[in-house]
Amino acid sequence: MSAALAMDHAIEEAFEPILLPPKPWTTEAAMALCAQIEEFAPKFGCHVALTGGTLYKPGPRKDVDILFYRIRQVDDIDRQGLMMALHGMGLEIGKRHGWVQKGTWEGKPVDLFFPDHIDHIDDETGEYA
């Protein structure tokens, strides 16, 4: 291999696309996501609340924690309908661990908490099981 060809190959390798991790969550981004979700959450029997580090710790965080609490005038949160609506807005739904549903928004981790929803049906083992 000629020196010029070797140099071209080295340059190509150096500039291969680099997959960067998603940008961390800020309080502002977490609040904006919660506001979007709250626009439709009551249709499924719940309201949304921001919790965790993005709410009470300074600086960027690795994930956002969103709590869904039942509107007291309804018997149950329509979790299946809510999941479909969240998916429809672009939130990718991941594994369920008891009352925690994992997901991602624009490539960033999201934990969805449903404290009223503990039925042990279709739960997957994991951190919150």
Residue pairs with C-beta under 8 A, 6 or more apart in sequence:
1 9
22 106
22 107
22 108
23 60
23 108
24 60
24 61
24 62
24 108
25 54
25 60
25 61
25 62
25 63
25 64
25 108
26 54
26 60
26 61
27 54
27 55
29 64
30 50
30 54
30 55
30 61
30 64
30 66
31 50
33 64
33 66
33 105
33 110
34 48
34 49
34 50
34 66
36 89
37 48
37 66
37 86
37 89
38 47
38 48
40 85
40 89
41 47
41 48
41 68
41 82
42 71
43 81
43 85
44 77
44 78
44 79
44 81
44 82
44 85
45 70
45 71
45 74
45 75
45 76
45 77
45 78
46 68
46 69
46 70
46 71
46 77
46 82
47 68
47 69
47 71
48 66
48 67
48 68
49 66
49 67
49 68
49 69
50 64
50 65
50 66
50 67
51 65
51 66
51 67
51 113
52 61
52 63
52 64
52 65
52 111
53 61
53 65
54 61
54 63
54 64
54 65
55 65
62 109
63 108
63 109
63 110
63 111
64 105
64 108
64 109
64 110
64 111
65 111
65 113
66 110
66 111
66 112
66 113
67 113
67 115
68 77
68 82
68 112
68 113
68 114
69 115
69 116
70 76
70 77
70 116
76 116
77 114
77 116
77 117
79 114
79 117
83 93
83 101
86 93
86 103
86 112
87 93
90 105
90 106
91 103
91 104
91 105
91 110
92 103
92 104
92 105
93 101
93 102
93 103
94 101
94 102
94 103
94 104
95 101
95 102
95 124
95 126
96 102
96 122
96 123
96 124
97 123
97 124
97 125
97 126
97 127
97 128
97 129
98 118
98 120
98 123
98 128
98 129
99 113
99 114
99 115
99 116
99 117
99 118
99 128
100 111
100 112
100 113
100 114
100 127
100 128
101 111
101 112
101 114
102 109
102 110
102 111
102 112
103 109
103 110
103 111
103 112
104 110
123 129
